[in-house]
Amino acid sequence: MLIISNKTNTSHLLRSMKWNLQNSYAELPAKLFTLQAPTPVKSPKLELFNESLADFLGISDGEQDHTDLAEIFSGNKILADSKPLAQAYAGHQFGNFTILGDGRAILLGEQITPNQEQFDVQLKGAGRTPYSRGGDGRATLKSMLREYLISEAMHHLGIASTRALAVVTTGENVQREWENEGAILTRIAKSHIRVGTYEFAFQQLSLSEQKELTAYTIKRHYPEIKDAENPALDLLKAVMEKQAALITNWMRVGFIHGVMNTDNMSIAGETIDYGPCAFMNVYHPKTVFSSIDSTGRYSYSNQPLIAHWNLSRLAIALLPQIHENQEEAVKLAQNTLNEFPGIYQSKWETMMCQKLGLEGVETSDKALIDDLLQLMEKHAADFTNTFLAIQSGDFPEESLYQSDAFQDWYLHWIRRATQSGKSMEEVQEIMGKHNPQYIPRNHKVEEALFQATENHDFSIFNEMHELLKTPYQLKDGFTAYQVPPKEGDDGYQTFCGT
């Protein structure tokens, strides 16, 4: 595929990558986007390139020139088949409705992989758009490196997520609390359609246009319901199932998204936007790391509740499509939404039983799980390491494991885990598939980002990134990535980066 320059004074063409782009989103109603090219940057330099993801997408020929890649992934050169655009959407941000849109992101198009799968290719930090609302449209190197590291870690943890293809520095500074080095992330997603996209459509589009968006979403993400009698209602059900599975996986590894606004809730069921996210060390259900979450709305334990609330916003946006009679539409939507707590609870109990190596789910298992979590909270135990200790039977000298209550719990757990004749080795094998040895520990993430951005030393970043590609495999020499910070997470905050 040819690549043409986004700079008017350059006329040469590049042929360095194998692209197969479509622009199907640009065929939707015009109010859903604005055609917009990225703003060229001064001096792009490729810092990170995800070769394995490039191979999966079918865009790598194994002979990429870093200068060419920097020009492409900075937006300085536009792919010939690309129709760059910024998407419009709305969102409930901390419960308050706002008209939004891509204020610093440009969708280049949708790459069709060799397996005929479709993925958005988006430049994040690519300049101002009509939706910037006074923002500068840019991103800092630190925030883009954070998204690269955490999104890739989530993928390898087996959790649905957008992914990172590249990070390019721009040669320009970005002003936040202080002056930062600017960067652009190339983000890959099943799509960037959000709950907020449907909220925008409900407010701004005609009913026929709303149905067009729904038909597009179903064709792209849920083709199994393409012949449904009530497409909108079945879409709500499908998204609900995906979100229940996603949040269950977040809870499994102690992940806290930090900003679960409806514009950050993907219709495709992927984790999207890694600003104020973090991983819980000490188990406490009300843990919050986001600097802007002063009320604890998006705490660890609130995540399934917020997912349910966000789904109710989707349901409201779909009401005109669900039934022409509003009263009947509300009834159908409410009946569907009422199923979410049960769906989530079932998935959560199954997940927790898997973390404990239990076969199936029995009625008494919830009490066993709750008792453990209460003990963990009481003794300020590390979330990840507690399950690893139970799995290995090697208990450190910490108050949790020395308590009579835990020892009683442990004997009860052994009886339950082996009651069907399973050996402890078989129990440990089950646990090993669901309990990661390594997560992106917050203090190690900060150390990696500091060295990369302040000293241009990527050694810790690269080591951590490589380790997190196989998070369920214990490796010699990486104990430092398993040990929580001595001072705990008290006072630790994360920021949105805009």
PyMOL commands that set and color helices and strands:
alter all, ss='L'
color gray80, all
select helices_A, chain A and resi 24-27+30-32+51-57+66-74+141-156+195-204+207-221+223-225+231-253+262-264+303-322+326-337+340-355+365-378+383-392+399-402+404-417+424-434+442-454+459-467+479-481
alter helices_A, ss='H'
color red, helices_A
select strands_A, chain A and resi 3-5+21-22+33-35+45-49+77-79+85-87+90-93+96-99+105-112+118-124+139-140+163-175+179-189+255-256+278-279
alter strands_A, ss='S'
color yellow, strands_A
deselect
rebuild
show_as cartoon
